[in-house]
Amino acid sequence: MENHILDIAKEASIYHRLGSHERLIRMLDHSRDGLLLEYMENGDLKTYLQAQDSIPMSLKLKWAYQIAQAVSLLHSNDIVHCDIKPRNFLLDSTLNIKIIDFSGSSLDGSRPASGEGTRFYLPRHWRDPPTVATDLFALGSTLYEVFQGTSPYEEIPSDQVEERIKRKEFPDVSAIPHGQIINQCWLSQVDSAEHVQAFMRDVIRSELNADHIPHLDG
């Protein structure tokens, strides 16, 4: 019970530190029992991806940009999310990304209360905590799911996934437009989420007709 209260307090502190931002939902109130958050009518990104038969590439590119923007916002405020995945991004009424679930996050180097799932986990010594680098690895897996509609290694049992990742046997991204940025996240070749955000911004500007570019910062 005490840990639950501490997690709520930490999550509230993170919302207060981050303030108002287009990648965040609003915290309306909080107490020892939990947080009261703004309602997002389109639910979480994973459920949305699973429910749609077809999603325009322009929307996927916008999501990739906004996801990287959200992670960059956290890192620039000394917050490591520790559980980056599609279920922890919500969609507002106009399908803009909002990042959620900071209860297990690391704030100013504090010990995190959660960690990444197998398909989003950068292998490391079991005592090593999540870091910016592990968030970036999970960012790569999240972008893969945005573009492919399934999580990495979807067809492989979880107990085999870690060994594949250790051997750097990652899913093929050659069919994903500019999928090299996903590989770079997996291979720890990007140094920041801001780098991924800038990459996606350049892709959108160069690849899409100006009349069809979604408002990135909506």
Secondary structure, 3 states (H helix, E strand, C coil): CHHHHHHHHHHHHHHHHHCCCCCECCEEEEECCEEEECCCCCCEHHHHHHHCCCCCHHHHHHHHHHHHHHHHHHHCCCEECCCCCHHHEEECCCCCEEECCCCCCEECCCCCCCCCCHHHCCCCCCCCCCCHHHHHHHHHHHHHHHHHCCCCCCCCCHHHHHHHHHCCCCCCCCCCCCCHHHHHHHCCCCCCHHHHHHHHHHHHHHHCCHHHCCCCCC
